[in-house]
């Protein structure tokens, strides 16, 4: 059974940075297809960054140039480096495969103050 555990969220001022972590247990291969999602209150969950086949990365337009997804295969962990944060980045952030294959974790809350 795959477990996803997100961490690293917090409260930050606009323009600041945060680094999120996602520990993936139970499936080593899936780390190559992981992504980060976010869900703001009253909005649908959306994919903001992910790995695609061939090791490429893909980003939502709203975060392109500010967020970077990376992974450590040895630690089975996926990261999301978030720079130049904006209030509109405020959301709960989740990790999962880019197809949303597994049960969702608890997420980690990111709040950006203006």
C-alpha positions in Angstrom: 0.0 0.0 0.0 1.4 3.3 -1.0 1.5 6.1 1.5 2.1 9.8 0.7 3.3 12.1 3.4 3.6 15.8 2.7 5.5 18.3 4.8 7.2 21.7 4.8 4.3 24.0 4.5 3.8 27.1 6.6 3.1 30.8 6.7 5.3 33.1 4.6 5.2 36.6 3.4 4.8 37.4 -0.3 8.1 37.1 -2.1 9.3 34.4 0.3 10.2 30.8 -0.3 9.2 27.4 1.0 10.4 23.9 0.2 7.8 21.1 0.4 8.7 17.4 0.8 6.7 14.3 -0.1 7.8 11.0 1.3 6.6 8.1 -0.9 6.5 4.7 0.7 5.5 1.4 -0.9 6.2 2.1 -4.5 9.7 3.0 -5.7 8.8 3.2 -9.4 6.0 5.7 -9.0 8.5 8.5 -7.9 9.3 8.9 -11.5 5.8 10.1 -12.2 5.0 12.1 -9.2 3.5 15.6 -9.1 2.4 18.3 -6.8 -1.1 19.5 -6.6 -2.8 22.3 -4.7 -6.3 23.0 -3.6 -7.4 26.5 -2.5 -10.7 26.9 -0.5 -13.7 26.6 -2.8 -11.6 25.5 -5.8 -10.8 22.2 -7.4 -7.5 20.5 -6.8 -5.1 21.2 -9.6 -1.7 19.8 -10.7 0.9 22.5 -10.5 4.1 20.5 -11.2 5.0 17.0 -12.3 7.4 14.6 -13.8 6.4 13.1 -17.1 7.8 10.1 -19.0 11.4 10.6 -20.0 12.2 12.6 -16.9 10.8 15.8 -18.2 9.0 18.3 -15.9 5.8 20.2 -16.5 4.4 23.2 -14.7 1.2 25.1 -14.6 1.5 28.5 -16.2 0.7 30.1 -12.8 3.9 28.7 -11.2 6.2 28.5 -14.1 9.6 30.1 -13.4 8.9 30.2 -9.7 8.4 26.6 -8.6 10.8 23.7 -9.2 10.0 20.0 -8.7 12.8 17.6 -7.9 13.2 14.2 -6.5 15.7 12.1 -4.6 15.3 8.5 -5.8 17.5 7.1 -3.0 15.2 8.7 -0.4 12.0 8.1 -2.4 11.2 11.7 -1.8 9.8 14.4 -4.1 10.3 18.1 -3.4 8.7 21.3 -4.5 10.9 24.4 -4.2 8.6 27.5 -4.2 10.1 30.9 -4.7 8.6 34.4 -5.2 5.5 33.2 -3.5 2.3 35.2 -4.0 -0.9 35.3 -1.9 -2.7 33.4 -4.7 -0.4 30.5 -4.0 -2.2 30.0 -0.7 -3.6 26.5 -0.7 -3.2 23.0 0.7 -0.5 21.2 -1.3 -0.6 17.5 -2.1 1.6 15.0 -3.9 0.5 12.1 -6.0 1.3 10.6 -9.3 0.4 12.9 -12.3 -2.6 10.7 -12.8 -3.7 10.8 -9.2 -3.3 7.1 -8.8 -3.0 6.8 -5.1 -5.0 7.7 -2.0 -4.4 11.3 -1.1 -2.3 12.2 1.9 -3.2 14.9 4.4 -1.5 17.6 2.5 0.5 20.5 3.8 -0.9 24.0 4.2 0.9 26.9 2.5 -0.3 30.4 3.5 1.2 33.5 1.8 0.5 36.8 3.4 0.5 40.1 1.4 
